[in-house]
Amino acid sequence: MAVAVRLSRIGKKHVPFFRVVAVDSRKKRDGAFLEDLGTYDALKGTFVVFHEERFNAWVAQGAQVSVTVKKLQKKYKKEGIVVAAPKKRVAKAAAVKEKAVEVETASVQE
């Protein structure tokens, strides 16, 4: 069985998001895979998760790495760990509550 390390698309239409996977080279692009090695957000150009030790283990066992994954792995090595920042929904909710309190206190004072 020839193993390949390549990208598998999991994003919606117009929202490219990819999984880096170790897969049997005869399988479909988005089909069954052997191991999930990470996720890549193409819009932001950042890795959300990348398991470099598992990637290196598959390469050491003879897995063929796609050209795109090679480029992304080099980018990861060069920039170090690149993680997309989580969304700040909690801070926004707190700001809305704070504004509501200000409005209430202003109406009470009048």
C-alpha positions in Angstrom: 0.0 0.0 0.0 1.5 3.3 -1.1 0.8 6.0 1.5 0.6 9.7 0.6 0.5 12.8 2.8 -1.9 15.3 1.1 -4.7 17.8 1.7 -8.3 16.8 2.1 -10.9 19.5 1.8 -13.4 19.9 4.6 -14.5 23.5 4.0 -17.7 24.8 2.6 -18.2 26.5 -0.8 -16.0 29.6 -1.0 -14.5 28.8 2.4 -11.5 26.6 1.8 -10.4 24.6 4.9 -8.2 21.6 4.6 -7.1 18.6 6.7 -3.5 17.3 6.3 -3.9 13.5 6.1 -2.0 10.3 5.7 -4.0 8.3 3.2 -3.7 5.3 0.8 -2.8 6.9 -2.5 -5.6 5.1 -4.3 -8.3 6.6 -2.1 -10.4 9.6 -3.1 -9.3 13.1 -2.1 -12.0 13.4 0.6 -12.3 9.7 1.3 -11.1 7.5 4.2 -7.7 8.3 5.6 -5.2 6.6 7.9 -4.4 9.5 10.2 -5.3 13.2 10.6 -2.0 15.2 10.8 -3.5 18.7 11.1 -5.8 21.3 9.8 -5.0 24.3 7.6 -7.2 27.4 7.1 -6.5 28.6 3.6 -8.3 32.0 4.0 -6.0 33.1 6.8 -3.0 31.1 5.6 -2.4 29.5 9.0 -2.3 26.1 10.6 -5.0 25.6 13.2 -3.3 22.3 14.3 -0.2 20.5 12.9 1.3 17.4 14.4 4.8 17.6 13.1 6.1 14.5 15.0 3.4 12.3 13.4 4.1 13.9 10.0 7.8 13.1 10.4 7.0 9.5 11.4 4.9 8.9 8.2 7.7 10.4 6.1 10.3 8.2 7.8 8.1 5.2 6.9 8.2 6.2 3.2 5.0 8.2 2.7 5.0 10.4 -0.4 4.4 14.0 0.5 2.4 16.2 -2.0 4.0 19.4 -3.3 1.4 21.5 -1.5 2.0 19.8 1.8 5.8 20.2 1.4 5.3 24.0 0.9 3.0 24.3 3.9 5.4 22.2 6.1 8.3 24.5 5.2 6.2 27.5 6.0 5.3 25.9 9.4 9.0 25.2 10.1 10.1 28.7 9.1 7.4 30.6 11.1 7.2 28.2 14.0 3.9 27.4 15.5 1.2 29.4 13.7 -2.2 29.1 15.3 -5.3 31.1 14.3 -6.5 33.2 17.2 -9.9 32.1 18.6 -12.8 34.4 18.1 -13.5 36.9 20.9 -17.2 36.3 21.4 -17.1 36.5 25.2 -15.5 40.0 25.1 -18.1 41.2 22.7 -20.9 39.9 24.9 -19.3 41.6 28.0 -19.1 44.9 26.1 -22.8 44.7 25.2 -23.7 44.0 28.9 -21.5 46.9 30.0 -23.2 49.3 27.5 -26.7 48.2 28.7 -25.7 48.9 32.3 -24.5 52.4 31.3 -27.8 53.1 29.6 -29.8 51.9 32.6 -27.7 54.0 35.1 -28.1 57.1 32.8 -31.9 56.7 32.7 -32.1 56.2 36.4 -30.0 59.3 37.1 -32.3 61.5 34.9 
